Amino acid sequence: MSGRPPEDNDGDRGRGRANVAALIAIVILALLAYWAFTAIEHMRELQNCLAEGRRNCQEIGSPSR
């Protein structure tokens, strides 16, 4: 007995999967943050337009046939 623990290859594989899962979670959070900030910016622009008293603040789409 040399006193060293046996090598555990499954632990390395599990750590790699955890790193990939963490990276995916970070990317999803970044995309959600971008979407939220874009939506907030759009609403701010709409509110500023309405506060100025304009009536053409939001585009109205024509019905498709």
N, C-alpha and C positions, 0 to 999 in steps of 0.2 A: 504494500500500500504506500503510495507516494504522498498522500494527504491532499491531493487536488481533487476537486469535485469533477464528476464526469461531464463531458461537453454536452450542451443542450442546444441542438440545432433548431428545435421547435420554438425556443424562446426568441431566437433571432428572427424567425419567420413571423412570429406573432408581433414582434416590435415593428417589423416592416409594414404589416397590415395596419397596425395602429397609426403609424406615420401617414400612410396613404389615406386612412379614414379622417385623420385630423386635417390633412391638406384639402380634402374634398369639403369638409365642414367649413373651413376658412374661405374657400372659394364661394360656396353657397352664401355664407354670411356677407361677403363682399358684394355679391350680386344683389342680394336683398337690400343692402344699404344703398347701393347705387339707385335701385328702383325707388326706394323710399325718398331719397333726396331729390330725385327727378320729379316725383309726384308732388312733393312739397313745393318745389320751385314753380311748377306749373300752376298749382293752386294760388301761390303768392302773386304770380303774374295776372291771373284771372281776377283776384281780389283787387289788385291795383287798378286794373282796367275798369272794373265795376265802380270802384271808388271815384274814378274820374268822371263817371256819368256816361260813359260810352255804352252803346247798345250792341256793337258788333264784336264783342269780346270772345265769343266762342263760335267756331265754325260749325255751320249746320250743313250736314251732308244731304245730298239729294237722294231720293229713294231709287234703288236699282230695280230694273225691270227684268 
